[in-house]
Amino acid sequence: MQFDWSYAIGLFADGGVWRAAAATLLLATVSWVLAGILGLGVALVKQSGFRVSSRTGGVYVWFFRGVPLLLLIIFIYNAVPQAIPASRGFLSNPFNAGLVALTLSGSAYMAEVFRSGLKAVGPEQRDAGRALGFGSRALQRFVIVPQAFRIAIPGLGNEYVSNLKNTSLVSVISFVELTLAGQRIYSLNFRILETLTVIGIVYLAMVTLFSTLQNQLEARLDVWRPRKSRRARAAAEAPVAPVAPAAAEAGRAGAETAPATVPAPRPAAPPLGPVVLEARQVSKNLGGREILRKVDFAVRRGEVCVLIGPSGSGKSTLLRCLNRLLTIDAGTVLLDDEPFGYRAGATGPRPEPERRVADQRRRVGMVFQRFELFPHYTVLDNVTLAPRHFGSVSRAQAREYGLRLLAKVGMETHADKYPHQLSGGQQQRVAIARTLALEPEVILFDEPTSALDPELVNEVLNVIAALAAEGMTMIIVSHEMGFARRVAHRVVFMDEGSILEEGSPQQMFTAPTHSRTRQFLAAISHGD
Ligand SMILES: Nc1ncnc2c1ncn2[C@@H]1O[C@H](COP(=O)(O)OP(=O)(O)OP(=O)(O)O)[C@@H](O)[C@H]1O
């Protein structure tokens, strides 16, 4: 049997083939987009943490993945209109019935693709977003979903290609898509080989077109891809408004040459204001253990308080309870004398809804050990994300504001880079600028230098010391005793979930009263 080339080439000019190809493309694309939106919703519902929602999402995925697509198409076209007469007008059209079936079936698969993306975004990123005062919707929109989407793109692309091919099943209800169009042509002339070859080539052309678009999207969203940054150069050349000199100098010193010692900016007799943030009798259990035991702790406006203590003593847990990233089991947390994230209940403190807590949390900034910048945003966007979301500032105003804050930490020339293009010390300085953008009343630092190489530590400590000199209220968990000695107004020693001793750096480092403090300080200095 000879392949009839002239017939095959002529078939490419057949309007019926292209009409069927257009119908196939339309059905595949619209159902894929709808399935993507629905799938994302189902994935978020499944991830929500609420048992009823997660179960409902789970049942949805189980059902629509389990039912064969062919069966679903026939059911929706033939059975549903009988059961629900109101749907007859819509579902009697094979395109509509196919669209519904492909959307439902595809959404179950896409939900799982999205869910793998959502799971890949670590809890630390969620905490960083929550610490900026984002409620759950903003957190999903700005932090989680954009990252999950990037991870999910290859899987979503696969789904599109499957969907395109699955449209052939809709021919069972007489929808004239590409495969059925081919069948109708060769049933008249028996040129099966040539017809199917042409139909196959058209399918491949559609898949190639889609793959090209997918690759372009992936490249566009890939922040790790090396690229020339025109905006970076523009940012470097843009004039930056003057900033508080001490912090700017400290940042710059850190940026260019990390000095061997940290400046001593603390005034001799600090004018401390009223209590800003306070924990009263706070207890917290984790993993069945009591991590915090009736802790009483308060920081005054303008005060720099350094928390020290052995590993596992509960310092980070206390910080996280103070800004309600962790809920407490007993006691109270007060912000400006107001309950922070709780109201009194008969059986103990009752957590406020996340939306209300988010508003309060913006007044308490937090800097994390591992920086937790958002990898899909530039340095400047990391800093301006919260002010742009919460304030009514224009893009230009936010940029100006962000550049000023970056100048404060010596990072304005890196404004248009992505976090992965910076050293650890630089990332931490950006994280500090991001926190400052909230104009918080107090900043919590959770071991801000312990993830850094030793030569990068001072550039971060310089920035924190400069903020201390400006009167910023700070609680700092740190193992940097030299820094604590120079910058802290008060040093607090924690052990086994309790505060054992606190006092001025002079008293704590030269004449600690508690034997456990002496032991700890001796062990630390031996370590040095
Ligand atoms: N989610 C959790 N589940 C169970 N235990 C936890 C959890 N988070 C922390 N812990 C435990 O709580 C204790 C206190 O941890 P925390 O991180 O507050 O200590 P830390 O004083 O900050 O220590 P380090 O200086 O090493 O960071 C540790 O024993 C830790 O293993």
The ligand as a MOL file (V3000), in Angstrom:
LIG
                    3D

  0  0  0     0  0            999 V3000
M  V30 BEGIN CTAB
M  V30 COUNTS 31 33 0 0 0
M  V30 BEGIN ATOM
M  V30 1 N 7.0650 22.0870 67.3230 0
M  V30 2 C 7.6930 21.5090 68.3530 0
M  V30 3 N 7.3140 20.3020 68.8050 0
M  V30 4 C 7.9250 19.7290 69.8590 0
M  V30 5 N 8.9560 20.2950 70.5360 0
M  V30 6 C 9.3910 21.4850 70.1100 0
M  V30 7 C 8.7960 22.1630 69.0050 0
M  V30 8 N 9.4370 23.3370 68.8300 0
M  V30 9 C 10.3970 23.3870 69.7740 0
M  V30 10 N 10.3670 22.2980 70.5450 0
M  V30 11 C 11.2400 21.9920 71.6790 0
M  V30 12 O 11.1210 23.0620 72.5790 0
M  V30 13 C 12.3570 23.2670 73.2430 0
M  V30 14 C 12.6920 24.7320 73.2190 0
M  V30 15 O 12.9620 25.1000 71.8760 0
M  V30 16 P 13.4390 26.5660 71.5340 0
M  V30 17 O 13.7170 26.5850 70.0740 0
M  V30 18 O 12.4800 27.5490 72.0660 0
M  V30 19 O 14.7820 26.6640 72.3440 0
M  V30 20 P 15.9240 27.7500 72.2730 0
M  V30 21 O 16.2480 28.1420 73.6570 0
M  V30 22 O 15.5350 28.8440 71.3460 0
M  V30 23 O 17.0900 26.8780 71.6680 0
M  V30 24 P 18.2020 27.2700 70.5820 0
M  V30 25 O 19.0860 28.2750 71.2160 0
M  V30 26 O 18.8940 25.9700 70.3020 0
M  V30 27 O 17.4310 27.7620 69.3990 0
M  V30 28 C 13.3820 22.3830 72.5460 0
M  V30 29 O 13.6190 21.2660 73.3660 0
M  V30 30 C 12.6950 21.9650 71.2880 0
M  V30 31 O 13.0860 20.6750 70.9080 0
M  V30 END ATOM
M  V30 BEGIN BOND
M  V30 1 1 1 2
M  V30 2 1 2 3
M  V30 3 2 2 7
M  V30 4 2 3 4
M  V30 5 1 4 5
M  V30 6 2 5 6
M  V30 7 1 6 7
M  V30 8 1 6 10
M  V30 9 1 7 8
M  V30 10 2 8 9
M  V30 11 1 9 10
M  V30 12 1 10 11
M  V30 13 1 11 12
M  V30 14 1 11 30
M  V30 15 1 12 13
M  V30 16 1 13 14
M  V30 17 1 13 28
M  V30 18 1 14 15
M  V30 19 1 15 16
M  V30 20 2 16 17
M  V30 21 1 16 18
M  V30 22 1 16 19
M  V30 23 1 19 20
M  V30 24 2 20 21
M  V30 25 1 20 22
M  V30 26 1 20 23
M  V30 27 1 23 24
M  V30 28 2 24 25
M  V30 29 1 24 26
M  V30 30 1 24 27
M  V30 31 1 28 29
M  V30 32 1 28 30
M  V30 33 1 30 31
M  V30 END BOND
M  V30 END CTAB
M  END
